Amino acid sequence: MKLDLLVFGAHPDDVELSCGGTIIKEVQKGKKVGIIDLTRGELGTRGSIKIRDIESKNASKIMGVSVRENMNFSDGFFENNKKNKILLIKKIRKYQPDVVVTNALSDRHPDHSRGAQIVIDSCFLSGLSKIDTNQDVWRPNAIYHYIQFNNIQPTFVIDISQQFTKKLESVKAYSSQFYNPKSDEPKTIISSKEFLNSITYRAQDLGRQANCKFAEGFISHQLPVVEFLSELNKKKTE
């Protein structure tokens, strides 16, 4: 299956939190989108591998992605080494994505930055013919980083005003991780009501700056190019 977009996350729920609305929008446009989680989030304070697997499947159905896989790398301890890069190269060559989206290069959780770098490295190496995996070589046209915990100035934003409600539904599919007044598990920074609310007000703030209701921000790994300045101003100023 060739994918239009392949989205990587260090942990299950990373992509829902950061670019779930964009994924939903691409799917609604008829694009084939896949997700690959690097770990199963087994070191998370709340929940379990089994629970998070179920939550991940439910969130995937909500977003409508074509495929979702997990690399089963070690949560908190996976390395950017040859073995893991070869495994990712095989996935990139298998799905031949035009665009790859991954974690930010700087974020609160060290897995996020390490995950971003191994994806960048693997995308480049996937285009080298002397790395033999019995597959055709493939290098994505573009790599983008979504913004998650840290406040980072985006290169551009995607208007997700029509997709935000569904994005929030995909986030709430992870009821073991986020605000759930019925849960008796230990409280964490991301299980607070304030963190759940922050998903809304951060999307609103990006939307405010971009003249839409809700938006998700991205950082471009390569220099973006447009043909005409008018392409950057398709939305009328109110």
C-alpha positions, 0 to 999 in steps of 0.5 A: 500500500502506497501512502500519501502521508506517513506519520510517526510518533514516539508514543501512542497518542503523540500524533492525535495530540499534535496533528490529529486534525490534520490527519483527519482533514487529509483523510477527508480529502481522500488521501491515504494516511498511515501512522507508525508508533515507535514504542507502546508507551509502556513506561507511562505512569497510567494505563498499560500496554494492553489498554493503550493498544486498544485506545490506539485502535479506537483513535485510528478508527476515529481518524480514519487512517489506512494503517497503523503499526507499532515498532515495539522500540523500548519506551524511554530507551530506544536508540538511534542505531543501525538496527532500528534505522534499518527497521524504519527504512523497511517501513518507509520503503514499504509504504513509499510516503510522499510526505513524512510527519514526525515529532519535534526536534525539541520537546519535553520528553526525550523520546520525542527529539530522539524519535524525530532524529531517527525518522529524519535519518531513516528517511535519508538512508531509505533513498540509498541503493546500497542499503539492501532490504530487498525493496525499492529505494524510496525517499519522501519528498518532504518531512514536517515536525508537529508541535506537541508539549513545548511552545515552538514557533511554527513554520506554517499552520493547518486550518482544522476548524472543521476537524477539531471536534473529531480531533478532540474525540481521538485524543479522548480515546486515550482515556487512561492517559488524559483527564478522566474523573472516574480514574483512580490512577495516579495523577500526572501532568497530562491527566489534568483537566488543565492539560486537556483544556490546553489542547483547545486553547492552543489550537484556538490561539494558532487559529487566532493568529492565522485567521481561522478558528482552530489550527495545528502548527508544523515546522518544515524540515526543508525550505518550503517553496511556493509558486506565487505569493497569492498562494499564501493568502487564500483566506480572505481577511475579515 
